[in-house]
């Protein structure tokens, strides 16, 4: 009976270790996502995406598109 309890305790310790590792990974991922979200809310980043990726301009501005001939 003592051996069964010792095996059970060892198994529970392994589970705790595994859960603590998974918690640490989840916390790291959460920090990464929080930084990404903070950057996405930055007005300078939003303007850069709007201008560069979406081709938007402010009212009164004109966008020039250069086409290279082959």
DAHURA-V837848 format. One record per pair of residues at least 24 apart in sequence whose C-alpha atoms are under 10 Angstrom apart, sorted by the first residue. I is the first residue (numbers start at 0). GAP is how many residues later the second one is. Records with the same first field share a line. If there is no record, write none. Layout:
# DAHURA-V837848
I: GAP ; GAP
This chain:
# DAHURA-V837848
none
